[in-house]
Amino acid sequence: MEWNPETLQFLSQCFLHTLSPQPEPRRAAESSLSEAADRPNYGLAVLRLLAEPSVDEQIRQAAAVNFKNHLRTRWAPSNEPNAGPAFSPILQPEKDQIKTLIVSLMLSSSPRIQSQLSEALAVIGKHDFPKSWPTLLPELISNLQKAAQSADYASINGILGTANSIFKKFRYQYKTNDLLLDLKYCLDNFAAPLLEIFLKTASLIDSTVASAGDGSPVTLRPLFESQRLCCRIFYSLNFQELPEFFEDHMREWMGEFKKYLTVSYPSLDSSANELALVDELRAAVCENISLYMEKNEEEFQGYLNDFASAVWSLLTNVSQSSSRDKLAVTAMKFLTTVSTSVHHTLFANEGVIPQICQSIVIPNVRLRDEDEELFEMNYVEFIRRDMEGSDLDTRRRIACELLKGIATHYKKQVTDIVSIQIQNLLSSFATNPSANWKNKDCAIYLVVSLATKKAGGTNVSTDLVDVQTFFTSVIVPELQSQDVNGFPMLKAGALKFFTMFRGQIQKPVAFQLFSDLVRYLGSESNVVHSYAASCIEKLLLVKEEGGKARYTSADITPCLPVLMNNLFNALKFPESEENQYVMKCIMRVLGIADISSDIAGPCIGGLTSILNEVCKNPKNPIFNHYLFESVASLIRRACERDASLISAFEASLFPSLQTILANDVTEFLPYAFQLLAQLVELNRPPISPSYMQIFVLLLSPDSWRRSSNVPALVRLLQAFLQKAPHELNQEGRLNQVLGIFNMLISSPSTDEQGFYVLNTVIENLEFGVISSYMSNIWNVLFMRLQNRRTVKFQKSLVIFMSLFLVKHGATNLVDTMNAVQANIFLVILEQFWIPNLKLIAGAIELKLTAVASTRLICESPVLLDAAAARHWGKMLDSIVTLLSRPEQDRVDEEPEMPDIAENVGYTATFVKLYNAGKKEDDPLTDIKDPKHFLVASLAKVSALTPGRFPQIINENLEPANQAALLQLCSTYNCTIV
């Protein structure tokens, strides 16, 4: 794109129209710009437009945003799969010109355009700095020094903002030699100028405050922003390790840091906006000193006492306003780091811990207006923070983390003090429950938040209170309150306590409260009915010490109709239409309860109605997963118990499933196929015409194009192959199925699914039906073995050959393989079957392959031939290894390389439904013990030619396997003669 007046006019008009409220001119302009962006020098032309003062500021702002986004997609276009549409990259000559112009243009622009260009510069820097842009840092430093001489803080902050963006990589990237070389380059060039501008600005702040009696906010604002940016750059440059320059100049840095934590600036404190600026600087300082405390403790210890005192003092004076949360949180994190370090003795002085508890912890744990507002207005975010532990950056959680940190070394003192605080809070509540309910909430929160969870389990414990007593006296009265809508935050706290300590609450006590939990599902508060549902769901998972479930179907059957009714009604409350906690509870109850037809009917109706709604716009994947699990669980438990329900379920579900298939609801297709597989498996032949229509769709190659659908489609295909084997041999369907097998087996990412299809065909069709196809099947498998063998593929091949043998005999196996190429069977046996047999894992697979291999050496003429004695011995050696050694000693599988190319253009993933899982079929139900089968078969075959086999065993089996075989013979009283 050539730069001339016509280009300027064209771009100006386009950017103007992108701001139009009318969709037509806006879309036309966006289309023109998108087309122009593919032409060379487009980015350069937009950058030059930004430099034209005659162009309206709004147009230039729109152009600046466009320029930034243009660089994001085209400076270094991603070659990764699923990276979105491909863009033509910016050519190197244009890149060089952009890099020449951008810094000076950014510094001369208005603040809004400057911020966009700073981000654009960071995009370039991410890919090119420093190696491909060696002039950037010298140019920034030169401009920084010029701007500092004239105290031009608009430019200074623009440069520091850019430096902050390009140095951030030192915080997040792994430490490598390349990263450390880049860091050294930045330190060598930027560390000194950074300290220089930091100290100069500090001096300016001091003189402004001194000369103007606190200083003017207008004057101080850019100075504080400059110091904040310097602090963030300090954090980036110090993140990997302590640089020598910063260690040498630690006194200057720390002196200023301490000043910002201890000095007040009244002219800025009077306005919330100005105070936020000071707080952001103080929070940045707290992050820096926390970093030094964690990584450079020895060098930092001389400054620690002063900083601990300064932070403590700061915290006692920080108000509860949400605008000051970041400062409060970062300050408490610093004290927490100190409390768990070797310098914890700072907390040992008399009166320190009580004072921290009284003046820092309790004020920050108490509910604030903001918490109540979040509870009422955004229940999902409230629960995410409160129940799911994503509140690590909230005052409540950090205050408790501080107490936990101090308790690391002063457990008894913390326990005693907090226990007294809890009793005081509860006493205060008792004097006036309506007015002082927040005190009780605070007491419950302290107990819950300071509880310790046992590693690897769900059990929690606390030393603050006796759980049973606290539960009975504090929690139960809340749960038994008849008003489910009164004091909802207190009710939520009580439900959370019950949920957390569920393992310690004795069954008779908990069971008495079950009806109350069911009642609370009717609370109008989204949080309360979510917590009630979560509590019921978690209770049903509680196990006794032996692993037996504490609560069974018998416990919930009496209240099941009311429970299910309340759960479905809870989903009708505003904002809870897709409440994942309620749906998870429905799933859990349906998985445990005895489902009668009286319950099943309303449940399938309710679930189908919800399914029809979410099909219109799937937006909550967790809710949707639990919804489909609930349907699968209901099908499994109700229909297996009462087959007469199948037709009613089909009538309810089929329209919904057909909607998913017809409208190509991508997110739900894998679920739909799994549910259909369940329903097919429950049917008795002959399969109805409605299912056969789906079978036709299933055999279409188009259905298999999305990799996320493949496992579910295979699961459905297996169901059809098992239930409709006769239909499979009609209308060319077997050819289509084998075509699907061929497609799946060709890729390492789907070959296992291909074997599932093939194994199901072999298992369900007579040999006479499949014999004419076997040469083609072996050819496909051998070709794949030759071109791209993996451990997983070879193991799957051994399992397939074993299944073929036990279903259709050793002779058919050997003959069909040798029909492809003379004597290839022994080659495959030696190179693949024998070495991979010992890698087989899984109880059914182990029995299948061991029995098949035993039958091979004891029944197949090929292996009983004297010429095959070595093959016979080596095969037996592998069988004994498989049967006598633990799995972990045998299997040492290499991780498979993912086949990334298979997933191009589609990012959805397959999610398995636990409740729709396929039952593993044992093809050898008549054989119980493969070890006994081995030695009995060997005894029988050796009796035909006495003296022959002991010699082969002695020559081919490892000594350990010879001993193991002898032991097996002794155990089962069989003799190899």
NUDO-540269 format. One record per residue (C-alpha): y, x, z. Coordinates in steps of 0.25 Angstrom, whole numbers. Example, Ala and Ser with C-alpha at 12.3 -4.5 7.8 and 13.67 -1.06 7.14 Angstrom:
BEGIN
      yy      xx      zz
     -18      49      31
      -4      55      29
This chain:
BEGIN
      yy      xx      zz
       0       0       0
      13       6      -5
      25       6       5
      37       0      -2
      46     -12       0
      36     -22      -6
      25     -18       4
      35     -19      15
      39     -33      11
      24     -37       9
      20     -32      22
      32     -38      30
      29     -51      24
      15     -51      27
      17     -47      42
      28     -58      43
      18     -68      38
       8     -64      48
      17     -69      58
      18     -83      52
      14     -95      60
       9    -101      47
      -6     -97      44
      -5     -96      29
       6     -85      27
       0     -78      39
     -14     -78      33
      -9     -74      20
      -1     -62      26
     -13     -58      34
     -22     -58      21
     -11     -50      13
     -10     -39      25
     -26     -39      26
     -26     -36      11
     -15     -26      11
     -22     -19      23
     -33     -14      13
     -23      -6       5
     -20       9       7
      -7      12      16
      -6      -3      21
      -6       3      36
       5      13      32
      13       2      25
      13      -7      38
      17       5      46
      29       7      37
      33      -7      38
      33      -5      53
      43       6      51
      53      -4      44
      64      -8      53
      68     -19      43
      55     -26      45
      55     -37      55
      50     -33      69
      39     -44      69
      34     -40      56
      33     -26      60
      25     -30      73
      15     -38      64
      14     -26      55
      12     -17      67
       0     -26      72
      -6     -26      58
      -4     -11      57
     -12      -8      70
     -23     -18      66
     -24     -11      52
     -26       2      59
     -37      -4      68
     -45      -8      57
     -43       2      46
     -39      16      53
     -54      18      55
     -62       6      51
     -75       4      58
     -88       7      51
     -96       0      62
    -104     -13      59
     -98     -26      64
     -84     -19      64
     -78     -31      56
     -72     -30      41
     -71     -17      35
     -57     -12      32
     -52      -1      22
     -48      11      31
     -34      17      30
     -34      29      22
     -31      43      27
     -17      45      20
     -12      32      26
     -18      35      40
     -10      49      40
       3      42      36
       1      31      47
      -1      42      57
      11      49      53
      20      37      55
      14      29      66
      19      36      78
      34      37      74
      34      23      70
      27      18      83
      38      25      91
      49      19      83
      44       5      83
      47      -7      92
      38      -9     105
      29     -20      99
      27     -12      86
      26       1      94
      14      -5     102
       7      -9      89
       9       5      83
       4      12      95
      -9       4      95
     -10       7      80
      -8      22      83
     -19      21      94
     -28      15      83
     -26      27      74
     -27      36      86
     -40      31      90
     -46      36      77
     -38      48      74
     -32      54      86
     -32      65      89
     -41      72      78
     -35      64      66
     -21      63      71
     -17      76      77
      -2      73      75
      -2      60      84
      -1      66      98
       9      77      94
      17      66      88
      16      57     100
      20      68     110
      32      72     101
      37      58     101
      34      56     116
      43      69     119
      54      64     110
      54      50     116
      53      56     130
      66      64     128
      74      51     124
      66      43     135
      62      33     123
      51      26     131
      48      16     120
      43      28     112
      37      35     124
      29      23     128
      25      21     113
      19      35     113
      13      34     126
       6      21     122
       1      27     110
      -5      39     118
     -11      30     128
     -18      22     117
     -24      35     110
     -28      42     123
     -36      30     128
     -48      35     121
     -49      45     132
     -52      34     142
     -63      27     135
     -71      37     126
     -83      45     130
     -80      59     134
     -83      68     122
     -79      82     117
     -71      75     106
     -64      66     116
     -61      77     126
     -55      85     114
     -46      74     110
     -42      72     125
     -39      87     126
     -30      86     114
     -22      74     120
     -21      81     133
     -16      94     127
      -5      87     120
      -2      75     128
      -4      77     143
       9      85     145
      18      76     137
      12      64     145
      15      70     158
      29      74     153
      32      59     149
      26      54     162
      34      63     171
      47      60     163
      45      45     163
      42      46     178
      55      53     180
      63      43     172
      57      32     181
      61      39     193
      75      42     189
      77      27     183
      72      21     196
      81      31     204
      93      29     196
      93      15     193
      88      10     207
      74       6     203
      77       7     188
      78      -4     177
      65     -11     173
      69      -9     158
      70       6     160
      58       8     169
      48      -1     160
      46       9     149
      45      21     159
      34      14     167
      27      10     154
      27      25     150
      21      29     163
      10      19     162
       7      24     148
       7      39     153
      -3      34     164
     -12      28     154
     -12      41     146
     -15      49     159
     -27      40     161
     -32      42     147
     -30      57     147
     -37      59     161
     -48      49     159
     -59      59     154
     -56      71     163
     -44      77     171
     -36      85     161
     -30      98     165
     -16      95     162
     -17      82     171
     -23      90     182
     -12     100     182
      -1      89     182
      -8      79     191
       3      80     201
      14      75     192
       5      64     187
       0      60     201
      14      60     207
      19      50     197
       7      41     198
       9      41     213
      24      37     211
      20      25     203
      11      20     213
      20      21     225
      34      19     219
      39       5     217
      49       1     206
      57     -11     211
      64     -14     198
      50     -15     191
      43     -22     203
      52     -34     202
      47     -39     189
      32     -42     186
      33     -36     172
      40     -23     177
      30     -22     189
      18     -23     179
      23     -11     172
      24      -3     185
      10      -8     189
       4      -4     176
       9      10     178
       3      10     193
     -10       4     188
     -11      16     177
      -8      26     188
     -19      20     197
     -29      21     185
     -25      36     183
     -27      39     198
     -40      31     198
     -45      40     186
     -41      53     194
     -48      47     206
     -61      45     198
     -61      57     189
     -52      68     195
     -54      65     210
     -53      79     215
     -40      82     207
     -34      69     211
     -37      69     226
     -24      76     230
     -17      63     225
     -27      53     230
     -21      50     244
      -7      47     239
     -13      38     227
     -22      31     236
     -11      27     246
      -2      24     234
     -12      14     228
     -15       8     241
      -1       5     244
       1       0     230
     -10     -10     231
      -5     -16     244
       8     -19     237
       2     -24     224
       4     -39     223
      -7     -49     219
       0     -52     206
      -9     -51     194
       1     -43     187
      -2     -32     197
     -18     -33     196
     -20     -20     187
     -12     -11     197
     -20     -17     209
     -33     -15     202
     -31      -1     197
     -25       3     211
     -37      -3     218
     -47       4     208
     -40      17     212
     -43      15     227
     -57      10     224
     -59      24     217
     -54      31     229
     -62      23     239
     -75      27     232
     -72      42     230
     -73      54     240
     -58      51     244
     -63      37     250
     -58      43     264
     -44      38     260
     -50      24     265
     -56      29     278
     -43      29     286
     -42      18     296
     -36       5     291
     -37       9     276
     -49       0     272
     -44     -12     280
     -30     -11     274
     -36     -10     260
     -44     -22     262
     -32     -30     268
     -21     -25     259
     -28     -23     246
     -42     -29     245
     -40     -43     251
     -27     -46     244
     -33     -42     230
     -46     -50     233
     -39     -63     236
     -38     -73     225
     -24     -74     218
     -18     -84     209
     -22     -77     197
     -37     -78     201
     -36     -93     204
     -29     -95     190
     -40     -87     183
     -51     -95     191
     -45    -108     185
     -40    -104     171
     -50     -94     166
     -64     -95     174
     -71     -86     164
     -62     -74     167
     -63     -77     182
     -78     -77     182
     -78     -65     173
     -70     -58     184
     -76     -64     197
     -90     -66     194
     -94     -56     183
     -87     -44     188
     -76     -42     177
     -65     -42     188
     -65     -27     190
     -50     -26     187
     -46     -38     196
     -40     -36     210
     -51     -44     217
     -62     -35     212
     -55     -22     213
     -51     -25     227
     -66     -27     231
     -70     -14     223
     -60      -7     232
     -67     -12     244
     -80      -8     238
     -75       6     235
     -70       8     250
     -83       2     255
     -91      14     247
     -87      23     259
     -82      13     270
     -92       1     269
     -92      -3     283
     -77      -3     284
     -75     -11     272
     -86     -21     275
     -80     -23     289
     -66     -25     284
     -70     -34     273
     -79     -43     281
     -67     -45     291
     -58     -48     279
     -69     -58     274
     -70     -65     288
     -54     -66     289
     -53     -72     275
     -64     -82     278
     -57     -86     292
     -44     -88     285
     -51     -97     275
     -57    -105     286
     -43    -108     293
     -39    -115     280
     -49    -116     269
     -40    -122     259
     -28    -113     260
     -36    -100     262
     -48    -102     252
     -44     -89     245
     -48     -81     258
     -62     -86     257
     -62     -83     242
     -58     -69     246
     -69     -67     256
     -79     -72     246
     -74     -63     236
     -74     -51     245
     -89     -53     249
     -93     -55     234
     -85     -44     228
     -89     -34     239
    -104     -37     238
    -113     -26     233
    -124     -29     222
    -137     -22     223
    -140     -13     211
    -148     -19     200
    -148     -33     206
    -141     -46     209
    -141     -45     224
    -128     -42     231
    -125     -39     246
    -113     -38     255
    -110     -32     269
     -97     -40     270
    -104     -53     275
    -118     -59     278
    -120     -66     264
    -128     -78     270
    -118     -81     281
    -106     -79     272
    -113     -88     261
    -116     -99     271
    -103     -99     278
     -93     -95     267
    -100     -99     253
    -108    -111     256
     -96    -120     261
     -89    -117     248
    -102    -120     240
    -105    -133     248
     -90    -138     246
     -91    -152     239
     -78    -149     231
     -83    -141     219
     -69    -140     214
     -62    -136     227
     -57    -121     229
     -65    -117     217
     -62    -102     218
     -69    -102     232
     -80    -110     226
     -82     -99     215
     -82     -88     226
     -93     -95     234
    -101     -97     221
     -99     -82     217
    -104     -78     231
    -116     -87     230
    -119     -81     217
    -117     -67     221
    -126     -68     234
    -136     -77     228
    -147     -68     231
    -144     -67     246
    -142     -82     248
    -156     -88     253
    -162     -98     244
    -161    -110     253
    -146    -108     255
    -143    -106     241
    -152    -118     237
    -144    -127     245
    -132    -123     238
    -138    -126     224
    -133    -140     223
    -119    -135     227
    -119    -125     215
    -123    -136     206
    -111    -144     211
    -102    -132     208
    -106    -133     194
     -97    -145     194
     -84    -138     199
     -72    -139     189
     -69    -124     191
     -75    -116     180
     -78    -104     189
     -84    -113     200
     -94    -120     191
     -97    -106     184
    -100     -99     197
    -109    -111     201
    -117    -110     188
    -117     -95     190
    -122     -96     204
    -133    -105     200
    -137     -96     189
    -138     -84     197
    -145     -91     209
    -156     -95     199
    -158     -80     196
    -160     -75     210
    -174     -69     213
    -181     -67     225
    -186     -52     229
    -199     -54     221
    -191     -58     209
    -195     -73     210
    -183     -82     207
    -177     -88     220
    -173    -101     213
    -183    -109     204
    -183    -121     196
    -188    -129     208
    -175    -125     215
    -166    -131     204
    -174    -143     199
    -169    -153     209
    -154    -150     205
    -157    -147     190
    -151    -160     184
    -138    -159     192
    -137    -143     189
    -139    -145     174
    -129    -156     174
    -119    -148     181
    -121    -136     173
    -118    -144     160
    -107    -151     166
    -100    -138     170
    -100    -134     155
     -91    -146     153
     -80    -141     162
     -67    -136     154
     -69    -121     151
     -84    -121     155
     -89    -126     142
     -95    -113     139
     -97    -108     154
    -107     -97     153
    -110     -97     168
    -114    -112     167
    -123    -110     155
    -130     -98     161
    -133    -107     173
    -139    -117     164
    -147    -107     157
    -152    -101     170
    -156    -115     176
    -163    -119     163
    -171    -107     164
    -176    -110     178
    -176    -125     180
    -188    -134     176
    -182    -142     164
    -187    -156     163
    -183    -165     151
    -173    -172     160
    -165    -159     161
    -169    -153     147
    -162    -165     140
    -148    -164     146
    -149    -149     146
    -152    -147     131
    -142    -158     128
    -131    -150     136
    -135    -137     130
    -135    -142     116
    -121    -148     117
    -116    -135     122
    -122    -128     111
    -116    -137     101
    -102    -134     107
    -103    -119     107
    -109    -118      93
     -95    -123      88
     -88    -110      94
     -97    -100     101
     -88     -92     110
     -95     -89     123
    -108     -80     120
    -113     -80     135
    -112     -95     136
    -119     -97     123
    -130     -88     127
    -133     -95     140
    -132    -108     132
    -143    -104     122
    -151     -98     134
    -150    -111     141
    -155    -119     128
    -167    -109     127
    -170    -110     141
    -170    -125     141
    -179    -125     128
    -189    -115     135
    -190    -122     148
    -189    -136     144
    -197    -136     131
    -208    -127     136
    -210    -137     148
    -209    -150     140
    -212    -149     125
    -207    -163     122
    -192    -158     124
    -193    -149     112
    -189    -159     102
    -177    -164     111
    -173    -150     112
    -174    -148      97
    -166    -161      95
    -155    -155     104
    -154    -141      99
    -157    -142      84
    -144    -147      80
    -137    -136      88
    -146    -125      83
    -144    -130      68
    -129    -130      70
    -130    -115      74
    -138    -112      62
    -130    -120      52
    -116    -115      57
    -121    -101      59
    -116    -100      73
    -118     -85      73
    -118     -83      88
    -129     -94      91
    -139     -91      79
    -148     -81      87
    -148     -92      99
    -151    -103      89
    -163     -95      83
    -169     -92      97
    -168    -107     101
    -175    -111      88
    -186    -101      91
    -188    -107     105
    -189    -121      99
    -198    -117      87
    -208    -110      98
    -208    -123     106
    -212    -131      94
    -226    -134      90
    -230    -133      75
    -227    -139      65
    -213    -134      66
    -203    -145      63
    -195    -146      50
    -182    -143      57
    -188    -130      62
    -193    -126      48
    -179    -127      43
    -175    -117      53
    -187    -108      49
    -182    -109      34
    -168    -104      39
    -174     -93      47
    -182     -87      35
    -169     -86      28
    -164     -71      27
    -149     -76      29
    -153     -80      44
    -157     -65      47
    -144     -58      42
    -138     -58      56
    -145     -48      65
    -141     -56      77
    -150     -67      73
    -162     -59      70
    -169     -59      83
    -167     -74      85
    -172     -77      71
    -184     -68      73
    -187     -76      86
    -186     -89      78
    -194     -84      67
    -205     -80      76
    -205     -94      82
    -207    -100      68
    -218     -90      65
    -226     -94      77
    -224    -109      76
    -225    -110      61
    -234    -100      55
    -239    -109      45
    -225    -113      40
    -223     -98      39
    -233     -96      27
    -226    -107      19
    -215    -107       9
    -214     -92       9
    -209     -91      23
    -218     -79      27
    -212     -71      16
    -198     -75      22
    -202     -71      36
    -208     -57      31
    -194     -55      24
    -187     -57      37
    -197     -47      43
    -194     -37      32
    -179     -38      34
    -180     -37      49
    -190     -25      49
    -181     -17      40
    -171     -14      51
    -172      -7      64
    -163     -18      71
    -172     -29      67
    -186     -23      65
    -191     -28      78
    -187     -42      74
    -195     -40      61
    -207     -37      69
    -206     -49      77
    -206     -57      64
    -218     -50      59
    -226     -50      72
    -224     -65      72
    -229     -67      58
    -241     -58      61
    -244     -66      74
    -243     -80      68
    -249     -79      54
    -263     -77      49
    -267     -64      42
    -270     -72      30
    -256     -76      29
    -249     -63      31
    -259     -53      24
    -252     -54      11
    -239     -50      17
    -244     -38      26
    -242     -27      15
    -228     -31      14
    -226     -31      29
    -232     -17      31
    -224     -12      19
    -211     -16      26
    -216     -10      40
    -220       3      34
    -207       4      26
    -199       2      38
    -208      12      46
    -206      22      35
    -190      20      34
    -185      17      48
    -195      18      59
    -191      16      73
    -199      16      87
    -196       1      88
    -201      -2      74
    -214       6      76
    -217      -1      89
    -215     -14      82
    -224     -10      71
    -235      -6      81
    -234     -20      87
    -234     -27      74
    -247     -20      69
    -253     -23      83
    -250     -38      82
    -255     -38      67
    -268     -31      72
    -271     -41      84
    -268     -53      75
    -274     -49      62
    -284     -38      65
    -284     -23      63
    -291     -23      50
    -279     -32      44
    -269     -23      50
    -275     -10      44
    -278     -16      30
    -264     -22      28
    -258      -9      32
    -267      -1      23
    -265     -11      11
    -250      -5      11
    -255       9      10
    -268      15      12
    -272      20      26
    -257      17      31
    -263      11      43
    -268      24      50
    -254      30      46
    -246      19      53
    -256      20      65
    -255      35      67
    -240      36      64
    -235      23      71
    -245      14      78
    -251      25      87
    -237      32      91
    -230      19      94
    -240      11     101
    -237      18     114
    -223      14     113
    -226      -1     113
    -219      -8     125
    -220     -23     130
    -233     -29     136
    -237     -38     124
    -234     -27     114
    -242     -17     122
    -254     -26     123
    -253     -30     108
    -252     -15     103
    -262     -10     113
    -273     -21     109
    -270     -19      94
    -271      -4      94
    -284      -6     103
    -290     -15      92
    -286      -6      81
    -294       6      87
    -305      -2      91
    -307     -12      79
    -300      -6      67
    -310       1      58
    -299      11      53
    -297      16      67
    -312      16      71
    -315      25      59
    -318      39      63
    -307      45      54
    -297      37      62
    -301      43      76
    -288      50      78
    -280      38      75
    -290      30      85
    -287      40      96
    -272      41      95
    -271      26      94
    -279      24     107
    -270      35     113
    -258      27     110
    -265      14     115
    -268      21     129
    -254      26     130
    -249      12     127
    -258       6     138
    -258      16     149
    -244      22     150
    -232      14     155
    -222       9     145
    -210      19     149
    -220      31     147
    -224      26     133
    -211      21     127
    -199      30     124
    -192      23     113
    -180      29     105
    -168      19     105
    -167      13      91
    -155      15      83
    -148       2      81
    -147      -2      66
    -132      -5      66
    -131      -9      52
    -140     -21      54
    -129     -28      61
    -117     -26      52
    -108     -38      51
    -114     -46      63
    -111     -43      77
    -118     -55      84
    -130     -51      92
    -143     -58      95
    -144     -63     110
    -158     -67     114
    -161     -80     122
    -169     -76     134
    -174     -91     135
    -178     -92     120
    -186     -79     121
    -199     -78     113
    -211     -77     122
    -219     -65     118
    -233     -69     113
    -245     -60     116
    -254     -59     104
    -265     -54     113
    -266     -65     124
    -282     -63     124
    -280     -48     128
    -274     -46     142
    -276     -31     144
    -274     -21     133
    -279     -10     141
    -293     -17     143
    -293     -21     129
    -291      -6     125
    -303       0     133
    -312     -12     130
    -310     -11     115
    -312       5     116
    -325       3     124
    -330      -7     114
    -327       1     102
    -332      14     108
    -345       8     111
    -348       7      96
    -347      22      94
    -349      29     107
    -343      43     109
    -333      42      98
    -321      37     104
    -320      45     117
    -319      58     108
    -308      51     100
    -301      47     113
    -302      62     119
    -296      68     106
    -284      58     104
    -280      52     118
    -270      60     127
    -277      64     140
    -268      54     148
    -273      43     138
    -287      47     139
    -286      46     154
    -279      32     153
    -290      27     144
    -301      31     153
    -293      24     165
    -292      11     156
    -307      12     153
    -310      13     168
    -301       2     172
    -307      -8     162
    -321      -2     163
    -322       1     148
    -329      14     142
    -326      21     129
    -339      27     125
